Amino acid sequence: MNYVRTAVLLAGLTALFMAIGFLIGGAGGAMVALLVAAVMNLMSYWNADKLVLTLHGAREVDERTAPELIALVRDLAQRAGLPMPRVHVMDNPQPNAFATGRNPEYAAVAVSTGLLNALSRDEIAGVIAHELAHIRNRDTLTMTITATIAGAISMLAQFGLFFGGGSRDNNSGLGVIGTLLMVIVAPLAAMIVQMAISRTREYAADNLGARISGRPDALASALARISNAAQAIENESAERAPATAHLFIVNPLTGHGMDNLFSTHPSTENRIAALQRLAQEMGQEMGQQMGQQMGQQMGQGGFNRRPSVPSYPTRPNGPWGQTPARGPWG
């Protein structure tokens, strides 16, 4: 189903791309835009993840350069039933993270140095589990391609403003006014698509990520910390490429000027409230499972036997025990 959504999304963005080309250069401009869109669609499918990682200055790490982080991601990937993704670190003071890749076999997770330094181990685990949930739900293909093409649409509209000057063919163009309108409308249309694909997926990734890590409370705490920090610490790479904002776990844009239009995430308060409800449900499920296990053991003459602890996804303490006061990275 995700592949169908991706195909529909690509078709819609391609049509929008062609419409801008038509307004800028008439029928010839539309044909050029179609060819460019076709090439971009192919390149986006195969290389959009590399482009996004490069845009944000993410460097790949391994067991030698980041052993604890690699071990943490590997443990969570096993819990999620996923292949080990590539792990990248962004030299960025804003705590944040995103996942990318066309499928689970070619996925990557990127976290910022700000995230590693500001959050506890369980909070970091919650964030990474959220990103793995996007990979498992196959959200990353759609989200990454959208980021690439939406960014191209914005650049094409700007190109029309500075170089197009409107079509000179009165039969096919809308003139300077049409071009100016498209400079405003095209990015807005692309952002509407981004919002449509991102908001519901964030809730789903929060839910599954909390079950993967076993700590919805830690993920909720991480969301609160990241959201507060994002308002105070500028993410320069995201500000330069705002069309990628929907990839991050929390909106990385500070909200100045036009950035408000790129707000692609649900409110952090609503996400935390949903995680709090999930924590209560998981606690109740664990109690019910333990009660059933004790009843079975008692019925089998095992009154003195210790009931076993329920396994994932309802284990409440996560795979790393107690939460340290600060993160394990510094």
Secondary structure, 3 states (H helix, E strand, C coil): CHHHHHHHHHHHHHHHHHHHHHHHHHHHHHHHHHHHHHHHHHHHHHHHHHHHHHHCCEEEECCCCCHHHHHHHHHHHHHHCCCCCEEEEECCCCCCEEEEECCHHHEEEEEEHHHHHHCCHHHHHHHHHHHHHHHHCCCHHHHHHHHHHHHHHHHHHHHHHHHHCCCCCCCCCCHHHHHHHHHHHHHHHHHHHHHHHHHHHHHHHHHHHHHHHCCHHHHHHHHHHHHHHHHHCCCHHHHHCHHHHHHECCCCCCCCHHHHHHCCCCCHHHHHHHHHHHHHHHHHHHHHHHHHHHHHHHHCCCCCCCCCCCCCCCCCCCCCCCCCCCCCCC
